[in-house]
Each structure stands twice: as structure tokens, then as C-alpha cells.
Amino acid sequence: MKIDSSMYKLISAFLLVIIFTSCQEHSKSAEKPKKENVVTASKDMLSKSKNVIIKDSVKDSQTISLPFDFEKYTAVCLQQSSPDCEKIYPKLDEINFKKISKLLGNKSEDIPTNIFEIDSKLNNGIKIYVLDLEGDSTFQEIITVSNNKIIARKSVGHSMPEEKTYESFIIENNMTVNVYNINFETLKKSLKEKFTILSNGEISGR
């Protein structure tokens, strides 16, 4: 059987169409895994960024933002027993509590009931802690720590039930510490002392 030139051209064109279509499908199948890889990579990056955010939020939740008014802490956490207490005024976890307690000494009377870390924003590696020691009378102290050593230590609060007044304090955003005398009955307060936590960790009186 003889194939004329027109039939030959038609068959050739048909074969070209089949080859071209096959190449396109192969190209699409080759590109598809790449798109899947891009999606997978994007998911991995998103997951990692979420983990960073979670870690940062955990880290932030261990410190107390300034200003830190000890009177407000007692109102929220002790008088009202608010469920927001731990969010606003988080205490040191057990591991860090033991580290700071070890720096204070081995005597039981030197070990505080609570320890709070202050978010000082000094960015120099110096940590600021508030110690809350409770008993027949209560005391509050501020300590600054660097390289596992106490740089400075200052008493900022004191309360005894039989007295007419007690001492409390506020740590301001500018690292100023105002210590007040407060009347038990009227809650009227007067400034007793003022300190400044310096960038080198020393606590200077005014």
C-alpha cells in the first residue's frame, strides 16, 4: 500500500502532537515535587518561627515588667488571690530559685519565701531580683547578680504587725527605687528613702 505525500504529512503532524503532549506532562510531573518541597519548606520555617515565639514568651513570662509596685503585688496576689497573679507577678522556677538561694547562704533564715526576677532592660548581663522573706515579720530585699556573684544587696521593705507603719517600695522604669512608710490603718504613705540601681549593678542611695 502506497502512502501519498499528504497522508505522510498528516501522520507526521499527529506524531509530533503526541510527542509534544508527552513532554509537557513529563515537565509538569517533574515540577510538582518542587512545589511540594517549597510548601514543606515553608511549613518548616513557620513551625520554627512559632517555636521561637513560644520560647521567647516563656522567657519573658519569667520576669516582672517595670514598674514593680510591691503594694499592687500584695493586693493582686495576697488580698484578692487573683488568677492573674502568676501572669503579672511570676516567681522564679525551682531550678533558678535554688541557684539564687545558694548565693544567699546555707542558713534557713536567709532563704526567701519567694524570689522575683525584674526585667531591667540593662542588657549588660546583670540580673535584678526581689527577695520576699516571710515569717513573724516580713522583709523584702533587692539584690543584683553577675557571674553567679551578688554585686549589691539592699533592704527595701519591712512589716511587723505590732507596729503602726510598714515599709514598701516601687521599682520605677528608670531603675529608681522608692521606699515608703505606710500607715497600717489609713494607708497614707510618705517617702522614706530613694535608691538607684546603676548600670554596673551597684545600688546607690540619695
Residue, then its C-alpha position, 0 to 999 in steps of 0.5 A: m500500500k502506497i502512502d501519498s505525500s499528504m497522508y505522510k504529512l498528516i501522520s507526521a503532524f499527529l506524531l509530533v502532537i503526541i510527542f509534544t503532549s508527552c513532554q509537557e506532562h513529563s515537565k509538569s510531573a517533574e515540577k510538582p515535587k518542587k512545589e511540594n518541597v517549597v510548601t514543606a519548606s515553608k511549613d518548616m520555617l513557620s513551625k520554627s518561627k512559632n517555636v521561637i515565639i513560644k520560647d521567647s514568651v516563656k522567657d519573658s513570662q519569667t520576669i516582672s515588667l517595670p514598674f514593680d509596685f510591691e503594694k499592687y503585688t500584695a493586693v493582686c496576689l495576697q488580698q484578692s488571690s487573683p488568677d492573674c497573679e502568676k501572669i503579672y507577678p511570676k516567681l522564679d522556677e525551682i531550678n533558678f530559685k535554688k541557684i539564687s538561694k545558694l548565693l544567699g547562704n546555707k542558713s534557713e533564715d536567709i532563704p526567701t519565701n519567694i524570689f522575683e526576677i525584674d526585667s531591667k532592660l540593662n542588657n549588660g548581663i546583670k540580673i535584678y531580683v526581689l527577695d520576699l522573706e516571710g515569717d513573724s515579720t516580713f522583709q523584702e530585699i533587692i539584690t543584683v547578680s553577675n557571674n553567679k556573684i551578688i554585686a549589691r544587696k539592699s533592704v527595701g521593705h519591712s512589716m511587723p504587725e505590732e507596729k503602726t507603719y510598714e515599709s514598701f517600695i516601687i521599682e520605677n522604669n528608670m531603675t529608681v527605687n522608692v521606699y515608703n512608710i505606710n500607715f497600717e490603718t489609713l494607708k497614707k504613705s510618705l517617702k522614706e528613702k530613694f535608691t538607684i540601681l546603676s548600670n554596673g549593678e551597684i545600688s546607690g542611695r540619695 
